[in-house]
Amino acid sequence: MFELPNLSISISIFLIVFGAYMLFYILYSLFNIYHLVKYGIYGFGLYVIVTVFTCGTILLVGGSFFLLAEYDWTTPITLEGASEYYNEDLFPAL
């Protein structure tokens, strides 16, 4: 018999969504860098902008990897456990 409170999902689902977002971000960034280099104003400023953008991207992606690597992504979330945080104090009766 199916009981809704016994339903649990792994929090790795959120990691997969975040990974898909990061993949899209990196592909979009490569697309932008290509167009900056190909069609941008040639000169030192162009290379400074591309370098700063690339360093910022590497810093953000690396930082998020190191911050997220310390968590256990196999931990399941149950509806019963999550419902403990939603009580009458949070949602008072009208």
VENHUTA-V442932 format. One record per residue. NEAR is the number of other ideal C-beta (glycine too) atoms within 8 Angstrom. Layout:
[[NEAR] [NEAR]]
This chain:
[[2] [3] [6] [6] [8] [8] [8] [8] [7] [10] [11] [8] [8] [7] [10] [8] [8] [10] [8] [8] [8] [10] [8] [8] [9] [10] [8] [8] [10] [8] [8] [9] [11] [8] [9] [11] [8] [6] [4] [9] [5] [4] [6] [5] [7] [12] [8] [8] [10] [11] [8] [8] [11] [9] [8] [8] [11] [8] [8] [8] [10] [8] [8] [10] [8] [8] [7] [9] [6] [5] [6] [4] [8] [6] [7] [8] [10] [10] [11] [8] [7] [9] [8] [7] [6] [7] [7] [6] [4] [6] [6] [5] [4] [2]]
